[in-house]
Amino acid sequence: MGAKIYVGGLPYTTTEQQLSDLFAAHGAVASARVITDKFTGQSRGFGFVEMSSDTEAQAAINALNGTQLGGRTLTVNEARPQEPRSGGGGRGGFGGGRS
C-alpha cells in the first residue's frame, strides 16, 4: 500500500482526472479523490491522492507543495488519519418541561 497525500487549495472546478494527471508526473497514482459537499455535490476545495510508493509520494509532495493551480496555491502534505468525531451537537440532558 502506498502513501496517502492531502491536497488543499484546489480550484473548485478541479476534477479527479485532473488531480490524478497532476500527480502522475511524479509517479504511479493509485487513486485520486476530490472531496465534495454531500448536499450540493460541489467540490470542497481539497482532495486526497494515493501514490504507489512512499518515495513517489514524497517526490510529489516536494514538487507540488506551494505551487499554483488555477490561480490557487496548493497545500500538499502527507495525509493524517481522520480524527474521531464526537457524537454530534445538540444540548445534553432532557429538560425543558415544568412540573
C-alpha positions in Angstrom: 0.0 0.0 0.0 1.3 3.5 -0.9 1.2 6.8 0.9 -1.9 8.9 1.1 -1.4 12.6 0.3 -3.7 15.5 1.3 -4.1 18.2 -1.3 -5.7 21.5 -0.2 -6.3 24.7 -2.1 -7.8 23.0 -5.1 -9.8 25.2 -7.5 -13.4 24.2 -7.1 -13.6 23.1 -10.7 -10.8 20.5 -10.4 -11.8 17.0 -11.5 -10.5 13.7 -10.1 -8.9 13.1 -13.5 -7.1 16.5 -13.4 -5.8 15.7 -9.9 -4.6 12.3 -11.0 -2.8 13.8 -14.0 -1.1 16.4 -11.9 0.4 13.8 -9.6 1.1 11.2 -12.4 4.1 13.3 -13.4 5.8 12.3 -10.1 4.9 8.6 -10.0 2.2 6.0 -10.3 -1.2 7.2 -8.9 -3.2 4.5 -7.2 -6.2 6.8 -6.6 -7.3 10.4 -6.7 -10.4 11.8 -5.0 -11.8 15.3 -4.8 -13.9 15.8 -1.7 -17.4 17.1 -2.4 -20.2 18.5 -0.3 -22.7 15.7 0.4 -25.7 18.0 -0.1 -24.7 20.1 -3.1 -22.1 17.8 -4.8 -19.8 20.8 -5.2 -16.1 20.5 -4.6 -14.9 21.5 -1.1 -11.5 22.6 -2.5 -9.4 19.7 -1.2 -8.8 16.0 -2.0 -6.6 13.0 -1.5 -4.2 11.2 -3.7 -2.7 7.8 -3.1 0.7 7.0 -4.7 2.1 3.6 -5.3 5.1 4.1 -3.1 6.3 6.3 -0.3 9.2 7.6 -2.4 6.9 8.7 -5.2 4.6 10.3 -2.7 7.5 12.3 -1.1 8.7 13.4 -4.5 5.2 14.7 -5.4 4.9 16.5 -2.0 8.2 18.2 -2.5 7.4 19.2 -6.1 3.8 20.4 -5.7 3.5 21.9 -2.3 3.2 25.7 -2.6 2.7 25.6 -6.4 -0.2 27.3 -8.2 -3.1 25.5 -9.9 -5.9 27.6 -11.4 -4.8 30.7 -9.5 -4.8 29.0 -6.1 -1.8 27.9 -4.0 -1.7 24.2 -3.3 -1.0 22.7 0.1 0.4 19.2 -0.4 1.4 17.0 2.5 1.1 13.6 4.0 -2.5 12.8 5.0 -3.0 12.3 8.7 -5.6 9.8 9.9 -9.0 11.2 10.4 -9.7 12.2 14.0 -12.6 10.5 15.7 -15.7 12.7 15.7 -17.8 13.3 18.8 -21.4 12.2 18.8 -22.6 15.5 17.3 -24.1 18.7 18.5 -27.2 19.4 20.4 -27.8 20.0 24.1 -27.2 17.5 26.8 -29.9 16.3 29.1 -33.6 16.1 28.6 -35.0 19.1 30.5 -37.4 21.7 29.4 -40.7 20.8 31.0 -42.0 22.3 34.2 -44.0 20.2 36.7 
